[in-house]
Amino acid sequence: MEHITQNSIKQQQELLVRVERNNRMVQRLSEKLSSYTYEPKCPQRFEKFYELNKSIQSYRTHEKQLMFKIKQRKIDFNAKNKEIEEHLNRFKKLESDFASYIFDLKKPL
């Protein structure tokens, strides 16, 4: 029984570390997006820029809600939690969108 509890605590800690690491990464992405080197130069890129900013704000909102639930112990770590999985998938999507945005910036107009 003690072994199961240790695994559960370890899984909880790993998930929390991933969520915190992803949050730091999103902060860095947001800082990069705010810098002049990633400034869009045409209307389509401005649209992507605003969509990306909106996605970052949405991610942050969900991240705050998730962390609040974790601190309030309203999330069951023993079961595969959909909310955490969705949050991690949201991060992957955001990271992919940012990479796509940067790739598009490198293309000539």
C-alpha positions in Angstrom: 0.0 0.0 0.0 2.8 2.4 0.8 4.3 1.7 -2.6 1.1 2.8 -4.3 1.0 6.0 -2.2 4.6 6.8 -3.1 3.8 6.4 -6.8 0.8 8.6 -6.5 2.7 11.3 -4.8 5.5 11.0 -7.4 3.0 11.3 -10.2 1.4 14.4 -8.6 4.8 16.0 -8.3 5.7 15.2 -11.9 2.5 16.7 -13.2 2.9 19.8 -11.1 6.5 20.3 -12.3 5.3 19.9 -15.9 2.5 22.5 -15.4 5.0 24.9 -13.8 7.6 24.3 -16.5 5.0 24.9 -19.2 3.9 28.1 -17.5 7.5 29.4 -17.5 7.8 28.5 -21.1 4.6 30.4 -22.0 5.9 33.4 -20.1 9.1 33.3 -22.3 7.0 32.9 -25.4 4.9 35.9 -24.4 8.0 37.9 -23.8 9.4 36.9 -27.2 6.1 37.8 -28.9 6.2 41.2 -27.3 9.7 42.0 -28.6 10.2 43.9 -31.7 12.0 41.1 -33.5 8.8 39.1 -33.7 6.7 42.0 -34.9 4.3 41.2 -37.8 4.6 43.1 -41.0 1.5 42.3 -43.0 -2.2 41.9 -42.2 -2.3 38.1 -42.1 0.6 38.0 -39.7 -1.1 40.6 -37.5 -4.1 38.3 -37.3 -1.9 35.4 -36.4 -0.2 37.6 -33.8 -3.5 38.6 -32.2 -4.7 35.0 -32.2 -1.5 33.9 -30.6 -1.8 36.6 -27.9 -5.4 35.5 -27.3 -4.3 31.9 -27.0 -1.6 32.9 -24.5 -4.2 34.8 -22.4 -6.6 31.8 -22.5 -3.8 29.4 -21.5 -2.9 31.6 -18.5 -6.5 31.8 -17.4 -6.9 28.0 -17.6 -3.5 27.6 -15.8 -4.6 29.8 -12.9 -7.9 27.9 -12.6 -6.1 24.5 -12.6 -3.5 25.6 -10.0 -6.3 26.9 -7.8 -8.1 23.6 -8.0 -4.8 21.8 -7.3 -4.2 24.0 -4.2 -7.7 23.4 -3.1 -7.2 19.6 -3.6 -10.2 19.4 -5.9 -8.3 17.4 -8.5 -8.1 13.6 -8.2 -4.5 12.6 -9.2 -5.2 8.9 -8.8 -7.5 8.8 -11.8 -6.3 10.0 -15.2 -7.4 13.6 -15.0 -8.9 15.0 -18.1 -8.4 18.6 -17.0 -4.7 18.2 -16.6 -4.4 16.3 -19.9 -6.3 19.0 -21.6 -4.1 21.7 -20.1 -1.0 19.9 -21.3 -2.5 19.5 -24.8 -3.4 23.2 -24.8 0.3 23.9 -24.1 1.4 21.7 -27.0 -1.0 23.5 -29.3 0.2 26.9 -28.1 3.8 25.9 -28.6 3.1 24.6 -32.1 1.2 27.8 -33.0 4.1 29.9 -31.8 6.6 27.9 -33.9 4.3 28.2 -36.9 4.1 32.0 -36.3 7.9 32.3 -36.2 8.3 30.1 -39.2 5.9 32.4 -41.1 7.8 35.4 -40.1 11.0 34.0 -41.6 9.2 33.6 -45.0 9.6 36.5 -47.4 6.5 38.6 -47.9 
